Amino acid sequence: MNSSMAEARSVAVSEAQKAYLTKVYGWMVGGLFTTALVGGIIVSDQQIMMDVLSYRWILIIAQFGLVIALSGFIEKMNTITAMGSFLLYSALNGLTLSALLLIYSETAIVTSFLSSAGMFGAMSLYGAITKKDLSGIGSFMFMGLIGIILASIVNMFLGSDALSFAISIIGVLVFTGLTAYDTQKIKESAELEFHGSEIATKGAILGALTLYLDFINLFIFTLRLLGGRRD
């Protein structure tokens, strides 16, 4: 009897993990699609593009505020507010990232996107299937992230191409590692599926935000590393 109960429990958990990860990746892809759509629309109109650039700091602050709100207060939000906040963040990111379409060539952007998608997919799959505890890797990658932030601030004053190149390399490594770690943590939280659809949906949105940020940062650092700026 105990063996049957354990087997049934294992099957239920496995099914919950599949359902939960499907929701997470669904929301992540929806966020990326929203970002790409908004970015494409903005860059197609030069006047709107210039208007957006003139308000870029306000947009960045708004994005930062939404990330804090979703990360820290999503449990207090209703499901519709959580969904709307995530999609709004994705849209605002499309506004700010649209500048990349003016700086880099289409070839560079497509190449970087495909490279990032490949790395992200491989590491996310690894995080989802590995039995190894990735907590140590997560802590190490978080330290690397702090280092990237500090080095980027210093390079704002130095303007060193060599340091910028090194930051891009480390950035790619850090966010590939974080992708695996975050995927494993999200999979471990899949039991939220047993706590009702609203709790599971809000958890999936938070997980999608985490992986969305991993992918966007991986893409940006890969783009900087590969180059391909317009003349």
C-alpha positions as CSV (number, residue, x, y, z in Angstrom):
1,M,0.0,0.0,0.0
2,N,2.8,2.4,0.9
3,S,4.6,1.6,-2.3
4,S,1.4,2.3,-4.3
5,M,0.8,5.6,-2.5
6,A,4.4,6.7,-3.1
7,E,4.2,5.8,-6.8
8,A,0.9,7.7,-7.1
9,R,2.5,10.7,-5.3
10,S,5.5,10.6,-7.7
11,V,3.2,10.5,-10.7
12,A,1.1,13.4,-9.4
13,V,4.3,15.5,-8.7
14,S,5.7,14.7,-12.2
15,E,2.4,15.8,-13.8
16,A,2.3,19.0,-11.7
17,Q,5.8,19.8,-12.7
18,K,5.0,19.4,-16.4
19,A,1.8,21.5,-16.1
20,Y,3.6,24.2,-14.1
21,L,6.6,24.5,-16.4
22,T,4.3,24.7,-19.3
23,K,2.6,27.7,-17.8
24,V,6.0,29.3,-16.9
25,Y,7.4,28.9,-20.4
26,G,4.1,30.0,-21.9
27,W,4.2,33.3,-20.0
28,M,7.8,33.7,-20.8
29,V,7.3,33.3,-24.5
30,G,4.3,35.7,-24.3
31,G,6.5,38.3,-22.6
32,L,9.2,37.9,-25.3
33,F,6.7,38.2,-28.1
34,T,5.3,41.3,-26.5
35,T,8.7,42.8,-26.2
36,A,9.6,42.0,-29.8
37,L,6.3,43.3,-31.1
38,V,6.5,46.6,-29.3
39,G,10.2,47.0,-30.3
40,G,9.4,46.4,-33.9
41,I,6.5,48.9,-34.0
42,I,8.6,51.6,-32.3
43,V,11.6,51.3,-34.5
44,S,9.4,51.4,-37.6
45,D,8.6,55.1,-36.9
46,Q,11.6,57.3,-36.4
47,Q,9.7,60.1,-34.7
48,I,8.2,57.7,-32.1
49,M,11.7,56.3,-31.7
50,M,13.1,59.7,-30.9
51,D,10.3,60.4,-28.4
52,V,10.9,57.1,-26.7
53,L,14.7,57.7,-26.4
54,S,14.0,61.1,-24.8
55,Y,12.0,59.4,-22.0
56,R,14.3,56.3,-21.6
57,W,15.2,57.0,-18.0
58,I,11.6,57.3,-17.0
59,L,10.9,54.0,-18.8
60,I,13.8,52.3,-17.0
61,I,12.7,53.5,-13.6
62,A,9.1,52.3,-14.4
63,Q,10.5,48.9,-15.4
64,F,12.6,48.7,-12.3
65,G,9.5,49.5,-10.2
66,L,7.4,46.8,-11.9
67,V,10.1,44.2,-11.3
68,I,10.2,45.1,-7.6
69,A,6.4,45.0,-7.5
70,L,6.1,41.7,-9.1
71,S,9.0,40.1,-7.2
72,G,8.0,41.4,-3.8
73,F,4.2,41.8,-3.8
74,I,2.8,39.4,-6.4
75,E,1.2,37.3,-3.6
76,K,-1.0,40.4,-2.7
77,M,-2.0,41.0,-6.3
78,N,-5.0,39.4,-7.9
79,T,-4.3,37.3,-11.0
80,I,-5.4,39.9,-13.5
81,T,-3.1,42.5,-12.0
82,A,-0.2,40.1,-12.0
83,M,-0.8,39.2,-15.6
84,G,-1.1,42.8,-16.6
85,S,2.0,43.9,-14.7
86,F,4.1,41.3,-16.4
87,L,2.9,42.1,-19.9
88,L,3.3,45.9,-19.2
89,Y,6.8,45.2,-18.1
90,S,7.5,43.3,-21.3
91,A,6.1,46.1,-23.4
92,L,8.2,48.7,-21.6
93,N,11.2,46.6,-22.2
94,G,10.3,46.5,-25.9
95,L,10.4,50.3,-25.8
96,T,13.8,50.6,-24.2
97,L,15.4,47.7,-26.2
98,S,14.2,49.1,-29.5
99,A,17.3,51.3,-29.4
100,L,19.3,48.1,-30.1
101,L,17.7,47.9,-33.5
102,L,19.2,51.2,-34.3
103,I,22.7,50.4,-33.0
104,Y,23.2,46.9,-34.3
105,S,22.5,45.3,-37.7
106,E,19.7,42.9,-38.3
107,T,22.2,40.1,-39.0
108,A,23.9,40.7,-35.6
109,I,20.6,40.8,-33.8
110,V,19.3,37.6,-35.4
111,T,22.6,35.8,-34.9
112,S,22.7,36.9,-31.2
113,F,19.1,35.9,-30.7
114,L,19.5,32.4,-32.1
115,S,22.8,31.9,-30.2
116,S,21.1,33.1,-27.0
117,A,18.0,30.9,-27.6
118,G,20.3,27.9,-28.1
119,M,22.2,28.4,-24.9
120,F,19.1,29.3,-22.9
121,G,17.3,26.2,-24.2
122,A,20.2,23.9,-23.4
123,M,20.8,25.2,-19.9
124,S,17.1,25.4,-19.1
125,L,16.7,21.8,-20.1
126,Y,19.7,20.8,-18.0
127,G,18.2,22.6,-15.0
128,A,14.9,20.8,-15.5
129,I,16.3,17.3,-15.7
130,T,19.5,17.2,-13.6
131,K,19.4,15.5,-10.2
132,K,22.4,17.6,-9.1
133,D,21.7,20.4,-6.6
134,L,22.6,23.7,-8.4
135,S,22.4,25.9,-5.3
136,G,26.2,26.3,-5.2
137,I,26.2,27.3,-8.9
138,G,23.4,29.8,-8.2
139,S,25.3,31.5,-5.4
140,F,28.5,31.7,-7.5
141,M,26.6,33.2,-10.4
142,F,24.9,35.7,-8.1
143,M,28.4,36.8,-7.0
144,G,29.4,37.1,-10.6
145,L,26.3,39.2,-11.3
146,I,27.3,41.6,-8.5
147,G,30.8,41.8,-10.1
148,I,29.3,42.6,-13.5
149,I,27.2,45.5,-12.0
150,L,30.2,47.0,-10.2
151,A,32.5,46.6,-13.2
152,S,29.9,48.2,-15.5
153,I,29.6,51.2,-13.2
154,V,33.4,51.6,-13.2
155,N,33.5,51.3,-16.9
156,M,31.0,54.1,-17.3
157,F,33.9,56.4,-16.2
158,L,36.7,54.5,-17.9
159,G,35.1,53.7,-21.2
160,S,37.5,50.7,-21.7
161,D,36.7,48.5,-24.7
162,A,38.8,45.7,-23.1
163,L,36.8,45.8,-19.9
164,S,33.6,46.0,-21.8
165,F,34.6,42.9,-23.7
166,A,35.5,41.1,-20.5
167,I,32.1,42.1,-18.9
168,S,30.3,40.7,-21.9
169,I,32.0,37.3,-21.7
170,I,31.4,37.1,-17.9
171,G,27.8,38.2,-18.5
172,V,27.2,35.4,-21.0
173,L,28.6,32.8,-18.5
174,V,26.7,34.2,-15.6
175,F,23.3,34.2,-17.3
176,T,23.7,30.8,-18.8
177,G,24.5,29.5,-15.3
178,L,21.6,31.4,-13.8
179,T,19.3,29.9,-16.4
180,A,20.0,26.4,-15.2
181,Y,19.8,27.3,-11.5
182,D,16.5,29.3,-11.9
183,T,14.9,26.6,-13.9
184,Q,15.7,24.0,-11.2
185,K,14.2,26.4,-8.5
186,I,11.1,26.9,-10.6
187,K,10.7,23.2,-11.1
188,E,11.0,22.7,-7.3
189,S,8.2,25.2,-6.8
190,A,5.8,23.2,-9.0
191,E,3.8,22.0,-6.1
192,L,2.1,25.3,-6.2
193,E,-0.1,23.5,-8.7
194,F,-1.7,21.7,-5.7
195,H,-2.7,25.0,-4.0
196,G,-5.2,26.2,-6.6
197,S,-5.1,27.8,-10.0
198,E,-4.7,31.4,-8.8
199,I,-1.6,30.7,-6.7
200,A,-0.2,28.5,-9.4
201,T,-0.7,31.2,-12.1
202,K,0.9,33.9,-10.0
203,G,3.8,31.6,-9.2
204,A,4.2,30.8,-12.9
205,I,4.2,34.5,-13.8
206,L,7.0,35.1,-11.3
207,G,8.9,32.2,-12.7
208,A,8.4,33.5,-16.2
209,L,9.7,36.9,-15.2
210,T,12.9,35.3,-13.8
211,L,13.6,33.3,-17.0
212,Y,12.6,36.2,-19.1
213,L,15.2,38.4,-17.4
214,D,17.8,35.6,-17.8
215,F,17.1,35.4,-21.5
216,I,17.0,39.1,-22.2
217,N,20.3,39.7,-20.3
218,L,21.9,36.7,-22.1
219,F,20.8,38.1,-25.4
220,I,22.2,41.6,-24.6
221,F,25.6,40.3,-23.5
222,T,25.8,38.0,-26.5
223,L,25.0,40.9,-28.8
224,R,27.6,43.0,-27.2
225,L,30.1,40.2,-27.5
226,L,29.5,39.4,-31.1
227,G,29.3,43.0,-32.1
228,G,28.0,43.9,-35.5
229,R,27.2,47.6,-35.0
230,R,25.8,49.6,-37.9
231,D,28.2,51.9,-39.7
